[in-house]
Amino acid sequence: MNAGERMNKNVERGRATRAHLVEVATRLFAEHGYDGTSIETVQASAGVSRGSLYHHFPGKEALFWAVLEEVGARITQQGEDIARDAPDPVAMLRAGALAWIRMAGDPVVRQIMLIDAPAVLGWQRWRELDEQGPLGAIRDALGYAAGTGRIEHHHVDTFAHIVLAAANEVAMMIARADDPAAALTAGESAFAEFLDRLLGEAALPADESAALTGRDRRKRPRVAGSDLG
């Protein structure tokens, strides 16, 4: 084995060790929370040396950040998978936001993303993650809604922040509820109605739509400022 092959083997081994540490830490943080998980516990559970752990992560906060990135990537991928077949950006927004709210019932998302992350990172840094990620997609979807006459253009940016805040608040409510299943049912229903009032009701599947007449459809009022003047 030449020097180049040895280097590649070391790089692969290092990546595998890092991925293993993140996997173990994710499980421990989800089960015991950030405060209840020591760096020594992660080391012992992962079966690596102290030097190996600190080679990859200088401390517990850095390890938590790596875990948070992995969890965030999974959340993003799941949301994109669910919204992929949506017919337009507004439907994508609806599907993605509701998917995020449902994920609040996932024990890993609940503990790491919704309970520990704001406390460990600080509220401002946690909010910056939203501004770098979903806020732009929400703003784009609402820009499309404005272009199709559902809301006024000058409300797009403000409504984007409101939708993001509402989705996060519902997710937080579910994460901290004594009965997460009941909170999920209530939160999902309320958020869906909130979007219906803001952007119009979601399109029904063809078979359901055919079964209803215009007279039977429940008319919901729009929020102030959502109609074109």
Wavefront OBJ file of the C-alpha trace (Angstrom):
o trace
v 0.000 0.000 0.000
v 1.495 3.334 -1.073
v 1.349 6.620 0.816
v -1.669 7.839 -1.157
v -3.668 4.708 -0.406
v -2.754 4.905 3.283
v -3.915 8.528 3.358
v -7.227 7.624 1.719
v -7.754 4.815 4.217
v -7.087 7.216 7.091
v -9.524 9.758 5.655
v -12.221 7.104 5.259
v -11.589 5.835 8.782
v -11.800 9.378 10.122
v -15.100 10.017 8.338
v -16.521 6.753 9.633
v -15.479 7.608 13.197
v -17.011 11.066 12.954
v -20.277 9.680 11.549
v -20.375 7.073 14.325
v -19.860 9.739 16.998
v -22.664 11.850 15.541
v -24.982 8.831 15.388
v -24.295 7.875 19.017
v -24.567 11.476 20.207
v -27.876 11.902 18.384
v -29.330 8.930 20.232
v -28.027 10.102 23.602
v -29.086 13.728 23.169
v -32.557 12.573 22.083
v -32.902 10.241 25.074
v -31.315 12.361 27.815
v -31.181 15.902 26.475
v -28.132 18.129 26.089
v -27.687 18.780 29.806
v -28.151 15.117 30.670
v -25.498 13.905 28.231
v -21.806 14.297 29.043
v -19.021 14.165 26.499
v -17.593 11.247 28.476
v -20.848 9.328 28.054
v -20.693 9.833 24.299
v -17.088 8.675 24.252
v -17.837 5.535 26.245
v -20.967 4.685 24.266
v -19.156 5.181 20.961
v -16.208 3.046 22.096
v -13.573 5.534 20.940
v -10.602 7.067 22.679
v -10.760 10.528 24.230
v -8.155 11.699 21.743
v -10.187 10.421 18.808
v -13.324 12.204 20.009
v -11.535 15.500 20.564
v -9.803 15.170 17.211
v -13.215 15.518 15.585
v -15.019 17.722 18.105
v -13.368 20.212 20.499
v -16.264 19.987 22.950
v -19.868 19.034 23.575
v -21.310 22.127 21.906
v -19.408 21.391 18.675
v -20.683 17.825 18.784
v -24.221 19.059 19.363
v -23.881 21.411 16.390
v -22.882 18.486 14.170
v -25.883 16.514 15.434
v -28.138 19.488 14.802
v -26.872 19.765 11.222
v -27.637 16.083 10.607
v -31.117 16.354 12.110
v -31.761 19.556 10.145
v -30.667 17.886 6.903
v -33.054 15.001 7.584
v -35.923 17.390 8.277
v -35.205 19.311 5.064
v -35.019 16.136 2.988
v -38.248 14.752 4.398
v -40.025 18.045 3.775
v -38.773 18.175 0.203
v -39.810 14.574 -0.425
v -43.328 15.271 0.840
v -43.701 18.538 -1.099
v -42.141 17.282 -4.336
v -45.426 16.370 -6.030
v -47.242 19.555 -5.011
v -48.784 21.304 -8.039
v -47.592 24.818 -7.216
v -45.433 26.751 -4.701
v -48.373 27.449 -2.384
v -49.199 23.748 -2.201
v -45.516 23.058 -1.576
v -45.551 25.556 1.288
v -48.623 23.929 2.784
v -47.206 20.404 2.492
v -43.777 21.359 3.807
v -45.076 23.362 6.772
v -47.495 20.652 7.839
v -44.734 18.067 7.481
v -42.551 20.135 9.825
v -45.362 20.326 12.381
v -45.849 16.554 12.227
v -42.116 16.040 12.763
v -42.450 17.778 16.126
v -43.839 14.458 17.344
v -40.576 12.695 16.443
v -38.582 12.211 19.696
v -35.282 13.158 18.030
v -36.655 16.325 16.423
v -38.557 17.194 19.565
v -35.623 17.041 21.972
v -32.752 18.170 19.773
v -34.295 20.716 17.432
v -37.146 22.148 19.488
v -36.100 21.855 23.125
v -32.297 21.845 23.271
v -31.282 23.866 20.211
v -32.784 27.218 21.297
v -31.238 26.820 24.764
v -27.799 25.645 23.611
v -27.370 27.952 20.632
v -29.270 30.920 21.991
v -32.478 32.257 20.498
v -30.770 34.599 18.029
v -28.521 31.929 16.537
v -31.411 29.470 16.366
v -33.513 32.065 14.536
v -30.685 32.669 12.086
v -30.954 29.029 11.002
v -34.560 29.690 9.964
v -33.613 32.873 8.157
v -30.936 31.012 6.208
v -33.274 28.142 5.357
v -37.071 27.968 5.324
v -37.789 31.701 5.445
v -36.587 32.189 1.878
v -38.699 29.314 0.582
v -41.761 30.636 2.416
v -41.168 34.103 0.992
v -40.902 32.649 -2.536
v -44.159 30.728 -2.117
v -45.963 33.815 -0.860
v -44.519 35.811 -3.735
v -46.190 33.313 -6.047
v -49.410 33.679 -4.038
v -49.242 37.445 -4.497
v -48.694 36.978 -8.211
v -51.865 34.888 -8.432
v -53.933 37.407 -6.476
v -54.215 35.595 -3.177
v -52.441 38.226 -1.076
v -51.150 41.731 -1.644
v -47.544 42.074 -2.758
v -46.592 44.469 0.017
v -47.554 41.850 2.627
v -45.263 39.094 1.307
v -42.272 39.651 3.592
v -44.345 40.223 6.731
v -46.596 37.258 6.023
v -43.481 35.086 5.462
v -42.279 35.861 8.972
v -45.765 35.273 10.372
v -46.121 31.869 8.670
v -42.659 30.802 9.850
v -43.328 31.974 13.398
v -46.716 30.245 13.461
v -45.298 26.933 12.218
v -42.450 27.052 14.749
v -44.766 28.006 17.593
v -47.115 25.120 16.831
v -44.109 22.767 16.686
v -42.878 24.122 20.037
v -46.334 23.661 21.532
v -46.368 20.014 20.443
v -42.822 19.399 21.701
v -43.627 20.706 25.179
v -47.140 19.297 25.511
v -48.074 16.795 28.216
v -50.033 14.945 25.526
v -48.020 15.368 22.291
v -50.456 13.272 20.228
v -53.423 15.467 21.148
v -51.339 18.610 20.659
v -50.267 17.373 17.225
v -53.878 16.805 16.147
v -54.945 20.236 17.385
v -51.876 22.024 16.048
v -52.010 20.477 12.596
v -55.716 21.286 12.245
v -55.285 24.861 13.439
v -52.293 25.561 11.203
v -54.051 24.108 8.158
v -57.013 26.394 8.803
v -54.663 29.343 9.295
v -53.194 28.737 5.832
v -56.669 28.230 4.378
v -57.761 31.617 5.690
v -54.607 33.300 4.449
v -54.203 31.664 1.054
v -57.473 29.896 0.280
v -58.449 26.311 0.943
v -56.258 23.490 -0.282
v -57.425 21.831 -3.479
v -59.307 18.596 -2.835
v -58.486 15.362 -4.664
v -60.555 14.978 -7.814
v -62.884 12.323 -6.387
v -63.631 14.368 -3.271
v -64.065 17.544 -5.266
v -66.591 15.910 -7.574
v -68.589 14.748 -4.574
v -69.065 18.289 -3.327
v -71.075 21.080 -4.833
v -70.154 24.719 -4.567
v -73.051 25.157 -2.146
v -71.665 22.444 0.136
v -68.169 23.896 0.388
v -67.592 25.744 3.606
v -66.620 29.338 2.984
v -63.918 30.625 5.260
v -63.215 34.335 5.756
v -59.831 35.649 4.684
v -57.583 37.501 7.091
v -57.455 41.263 6.842
v -55.257 42.430 4.012
v -55.227 39.103 2.165
v -57.620 40.205 -0.587
v -56.494 42.304 -3.471
v -57.681 45.856 -3.313
l 1 2 3 4 5 6 7 8 9 10 11 12 13 14 15 16 17 18 19 20 21 22 23 24 25 26 27 28 29 30 31 32 33 34 35 36 37 38 39 40 41 42 43 44 45 46 47 48 49 50 51 52 53 54 55 56 57 58 59 60 61 62 63 64 65 66 67 68 69 70 71 72 73 74 75 76 77 78 79 80 81 82 83 84 85 86 87 88 89 90 91 92 93 94 95 96 97 98 99 100 101 102 103 104 105 106 107 108 109 110 111 112 113 114 115 116 117 118 119 120 121 122 123 124 125 126 127 128 129 130 131 132 133 134 135 136 137 138 139 140 141 142 143 144 145 146 147 148 149 150 151 152 153 154 155 156 157 158 159 160 161 162 163 164 165 166 167 168 169 170 171 172 173 174 175 176 177 178 179 180 181 182 183 184 185 186 187 188 189 190 191 192 193 194 195 196 197 198 199 200 201 202 203 204 205 206 207 208 209 210 211 212 213 214 215 216 217 218 219 220 221 222 223 224 225 226 227 228 229
